[in-house]
Amino acid sequence: MKDYLNFNNTRRNFLSKLTIVAGGQIIAMPLLAKSLTRNNYTSTVTAGQIIDKFISEVPGGKLNETVDTLKSGSLDMQISGIVTTMFATVEVIKKTIALGANFIIAHEPTFYSHPDSIDWLQKNPTYEYKKNLLKDNNITIWRCHDYVHKMTPDPVTIGVLKRMGWEDKQINKNPNLIQLSNQTLKDVIFSLKSKMGVDQVRYIGDLTQTCNKVLYIPGAAGSTTHIAAMKLFKPDVLICGEVEEWTTVEYIRDSMARGQVISFILLGHIASEEPGSEFMFNWVKERYPAILSKHIPSGNSLSFL
């Protein structure tokens, strides 16, 4: 059995190494019902076997350095049910327990930092509560982030295109570049809000501006990636999940000040990658149809007044 617990955790590898190559290709790159019926089924399949199966389907296979490690539980644990989610929040964990499942596949960290380091969290009451909730209920969590983003095309981005109805609008088969037809910035924003399930977005730009070329970069790719991609592809609008307010957005503001026609939509990290967790659910369902599986959205963490 591979030792996923002892992999060296690093920064967001697939994002930090995202490159732009010839041809303009970017590389790297319903909530549960209120009434849940507890599951009493336990399969002979273990968490480790499911992890091995997924990794065997990823180009290049096992990564030597990755954040995709166990955050709780055991590789040898036999699976009673599987939950996929963006974040293994306390609420998601409790729903998993109520369902009778014991294996959570999460896309993002469980313990509040990219590598899920826990030394700094010792005796922290929130960390201890979450850790004990997992331990007392024999819940295993595996993060699947680097591996799913390593697949080509990236299932996270493709999931967004399917949700938006943009699959057939890719430019040169690049899922990060979308060709629209004379939509205004306001049109794009309202379409995102409706189809991606977000109440509000933050934006920069003239709402009447025409947006024909969209550059979509999910998650938190970082300002270097954002700015390099904008320079190369010259989009009318950049849509991304998360930014530092003192980097990408200031670059866009200065670009507009010098006369460039450019706008920006901040979708939110969770909304921008949620379809990736839905991909994991479908993967589990197809390979392990006998095992109970559910996708439980973690929901947006922030609210707006």
C-alpha positions in Angstrom: 0.0 0.0 0.0 1.4 3.4 -0.9 2.2 5.7 2.0 0.0 8.7 1.3 0.4 9.9 4.9 4.1 10.7 4.5 4.1 12.6 1.2 6.0 15.9 1.5 3.2 18.6 1.4 4.1 21.5 -0.8 2.4 24.7 -2.1 -0.2 24.4 -4.8 2.0 22.5 -7.4 -0.3 22.4 -10.3 -0.9 26.2 -10.1 2.7 27.3 -9.4 3.9 25.3 -12.3 1.1 26.3 -14.7 2.7 27.3 -18.0 1.6 28.9 -21.2 2.8 27.1 -24.4 2.6 27.5 -28.1 -0.8 27.4 -29.6 -2.3 29.4 -26.8 -2.9 26.4 -24.5 -3.0 26.8 -20.7 -1.6 23.7 -19.1 -1.6 22.7 -15.5 -4.0 23.8 -15.4 -28.8 19.6 -4.3 -27.8 19.6 -0.8 -28.8 16.3 0.9 -32.5 16.0 1.7 -33.3 17.0 5.3 -34.2 13.5 6.2 -31.2 11.1 5.8 -31.4 7.4 6.1 -28.4 6.0 7.9 -26.5 3.4 5.9 -25.5 0.1 7.5 -23.6 -1.3 4.5 -19.9 -1.9 4.7 -17.9 -3.0 1.6 -14.7 -4.9 1.5 -13.2 -2.0 -0.6 -10.7 0.1 1.4 -9.9 3.8 1.2 -6.4 3.0 0.0 -7.8 0.9 -2.9 -10.0 3.7 -4.0 -7.2 6.2 -3.8 -4.9 3.8 -5.8 -7.6 3.3 -8.4 -8.0 7.1 -9.0 -4.3 7.7 -9.2 -3.9 4.9 -11.7 -6.1 6.9 -14.1 -4.2 10.1 -13.7 -1.5 10.9 -16.4 1.9 10.3 -14.9 0.5 8.4 -11.9 1.9 9.0 -8.4 3.2 12.4 -7.4 6.3 12.5 -5.2 5.3 15.8 -3.7 1.6 16.5 -3.2 -0.9 17.8 -0.7 -3.2 14.9 -1.7 -2.8 13.0 1.6 -5.0 11.5 4.3 -6.2 14.2 6.7 -7.8 11.6 9.1 -8.5 7.9 9.3 -6.7 5.0 7.7 -6.0 3.6 4.3 -7.1 0.2 5.4 -10.5 1.3 6.5 -13.3 -0.6 4.8 -15.8 1.8 3.1 -19.4 2.0 4.1 -20.1 5.1 2.0 -18.4 7.9 0.2 -19.0 11.7 0.3 -17.4 14.1 -2.2 -17.2 17.8 -1.3 -15.1 21.0 -1.8 -14.4 21.4 1.9 -14.8 18.8 4.7 -16.4 21.3 7.0 -17.9 20.4 10.3 -21.3 20.5 8.8 -20.3 18.2 5.9 -18.7 15.8 8.4 -21.9 15.7 10.5 -24.0 15.0 7.3 -21.5 12.2 6.4 -22.0 10.6 9.8 -25.8 10.9 9.6 -25.7 9.2 6.2 -23.6 6.3 7.6 -20.7 7.0 5.3 -17.1 7.0 6.5 -14.9 8.3 3.6 -14.8 11.9 2.5 -13.0 13.0 -0.6 -12.4 16.7 -0.4 -10.9 19.1 -2.9 -9.5 21.7 -0.5 -7.7 21.6 2.9 -9.4 20.3 6.1 -7.2 22.1 8.6 -6.9 25.7 7.5 -3.7 25.7 5.5 -2.7 24.5 2.0 -0.5 21.6 3.3 -2.9 20.9 6.3 0.0 21.4 8.8 -1.3 20.8 12.3 1.7 21.6 14.6 0.5 25.2 14.9 -3.0 24.1 15.8 -2.3 22.0 18.8 -4.7 22.9 21.7 -6.7 25.1 19.3 -10.3 24.4 20.4 -11.8 24.5 16.8 -9.1 22.1 15.5 -9.5 19.8 18.5 -13.3 19.7 18.0 -13.0 18.8 14.4 -10.2 16.3 14.9 -12.2 14.5 17.7 -15.4 14.5 15.6 -13.5 12.7 12.9 -11.7 10.3 15.2 -14.8 9.4 17.3 -16.8 8.6 14.2 -14.0 6.8 12.3 -14.1 9.1 9.3 -11.3 9.0 6.8 -10.6 12.1 4.7 -8.5 12.1 1.5 -7.8 15.4 -0.3 -7.9 15.1 -4.1 -6.6 18.3 -5.4 -3.3 18.0 -7.3 -4.3 14.7 -8.9 -7.6 15.9 -10.3 -6.0 19.1 -11.7 -3.3 16.9 -13.3 -5.9 15.3 -15.6 -6.2 16.5 -19.2 -8.5 18.3 -19.8 -8.9 19.5 -16.2 -12.2 18.1 -14.9 -12.7 21.2 -12.7 -12.6 23.6 -15.6 -14.6 21.3 -17.9 -17.3 21.0 -15.2 -17.7 24.8 -15.2 -18.0 24.9 -19.0 -20.7 22.3 -18.8 -22.6 24.2 -16.1 -22.3 27.4 -18.2 -23.1 25.9 -21.5 -19.7 26.9 -22.8 -18.3 23.4 -23.9 -18.7 24.2 -27.6 -17.3 27.7 -27.2 -13.6 26.8 -26.4 -11.0 28.6 -28.5 -8.5 26.2 -30.1 -9.8 23.5 -27.7 -8.5 25.4 -24.7 -11.0 25.1 -21.9 -9.7 28.3 -20.3 -10.5 30.4 -23.3 -14.1 31.0 -24.3 -15.6 32.8 -27.3 -18.9 34.5 -26.6 -21.0 36.5 -29.0 -21.4 40.2 -28.1 -22.4 39.7 -24.5 -22.0 42.7 -22.2 -20.1 42.4 -18.9 -23.5 42.6 -17.2 -24.8 39.7 -19.3 -21.9 37.6 -18.3 -22.2 38.4 -14.6 -25.9 37.6 -14.5 -25.3 34.3 -16.4 -22.6 33.3 -13.9 -24.8 34.1 -10.9 -27.7 32.2 -12.3 -25.9 29.1 -13.5 -23.1 28.9 -10.9 -25.4 29.4 -8.0 -23.9 32.6 -6.5 -25.9 35.5 -5.1 -23.3 38.2 -5.8 -19.9 38.7 -7.4 -17.3 41.4 -7.3 -16.2 42.9 -10.5 -14.1 45.6 -12.2 -15.2 47.3 -15.4 -17.9 48.9 -17.4 -21.1 46.9 -17.3 -21.9 47.8 -20.9 -18.5 46.6 -22.2 -18.7 43.9 -24.9 -17.2 40.6 -23.8 -16.3 38.3 -26.7 -13.2 36.6 -25.3 -13.3 35.1 -21.8 -10.3 33.9 -19.9 -11.5 31.5 -17.1 -8.9 30.6 -14.4 -10.6 28.7 -11.5 -9.4 28.6 -7.9 -6.4 30.6 -6.6 -3.9 30.4 -9.5 -2.1 33.6 -8.3 -1.3 36.9 -9.9 1.7 35.7 -11.9 -0.5 33.3 -13.8 -3.4 35.8 -14.1 -1.2 38.6 -15.5 0.9 36.4 -17.8 -2.3 34.9 -19.3 -3.9 38.3 -19.8 -0.8 39.6 -21.6 -0.7 36.6 -23.9 -4.4 36.0 -24.6 -5.7 39.6 -24.4 -9.2 38.7 -23.1 -12.1 41.1 -22.8 -12.8 39.7 -19.3 -10.9 37.6 -16.8 -13.0 35.4 -14.6 -11.3 33.7 -11.6 -12.0 32.2 -8.2 -9.8 34.0 -5.8 -7.3 36.9 -5.9 -5.1 39.0 -3.6 -6.6 42.5 -3.8 -3.2 44.1 -4.1 -2.0 42.2 -7.1 -4.3 41.0 -10.0 -7.0 43.6 -9.4 -4.6 46.5 -9.2 -3.0 45.3 -12.4 -6.4 45.3 -14.1 -7.2 48.8 -12.7 -3.9 50.2 -14.0 -4.5 48.5 -17.4 -7.9 50.2 -17.7 -6.3 53.5 -16.7 -3.9 53.3 -19.7 -6.8 52.7 -22.0 -6.9 48.9 -22.3 -10.4 47.4 -22.7 -10.5 44.7 -19.9 -12.8 43.7 -17.1 -12.7 41.3 -14.3 -15.2 39.1 -12.4 -14.4 37.5 -9.1 -16.6 34.4 -8.8 -15.3 33.1 -5.4 -13.0 30.1 -4.9 -15.6 27.6 -3.9 -18.0 28.4 -6.7 -15.2 28.4 -9.3 -14.2 24.8 -8.5 -17.4 23.1 -7.1 -17.9 21.2 -10.4 -14.6 19.4 -9.7 -16.2 17.8 -6.6 -19.2 16.8 -8.7 -16.7 15.1 -11.1 -15.3 13.1 -8.2 -18.9 12.0 -7.3 -19.5 10.8 -10.8 -16.2 9.0 -10.9 -17.0 7.2 -7.6 -20.5 6.3 -8.8 -19.2 4.8 -12.0 -16.4 2.7 -10.5 -18.1 1.7 -7.2 -21.8 1.5 -7.9 -22.5 -0.8 -5.0 -21.1 1.7 -2.5 -23.4 4.5 -1.2 -22.1 7.8 -2.5 -23.3 11.4 -2.2 -22.0 14.8 -3.2 -22.5 17.3 -0.4 -21.8 20.9 -1.4 -19.9 22.7 1.3 -21.6 25.9 0.2 -20.1 29.4 0.1 -18.4 30.4 3.3 -19.0 34.2 2.9 -22.2 36.1 2.8 -22.9 39.6 1.5 -25.2 42.3 2.9 
